[in-house]
Structure formats: structure tokens, C-alpha cells
Amino acid sequence: MKLSVLFVTIFFALTLVACGKPTAPESASSDNYGTTHEGKPAEGRNEVPK
């Protein structure tokens, strides 16, 4: 029992070290919201409603 708890604890610790913290953009900007990756306005069903 103690061995399995130790194994699970070590596995969890190694998982946290390997994965690190979640990453996200530090500041979300809505300047280019509704544009394609090329900077052009979206068309069709991807167009932003006015």
C-alpha cells in the first residue's frame, strides 16, 4: 500500500514537472478579431456580425 502511494505521488510530481504550467497569451488583444490569418476580413459564415 505504501509503495503504491509513493509511486503515484512520484508519478504525479514528475508529470507536473514535465508539463509545466499552462500557457496562454499574456494580454488578449481584439485588434484583429474577425480577420483571417492573413489580416483580411473574414467572409461567409466566419464573418463577424455587424
Buried (B, 14 or more C-beta within 10 A) or exposed (E): EEEEEEEEEEEEEEEEEEEEEEEEEEEEEEEEEEEEEEEEEEEEEEEEEE
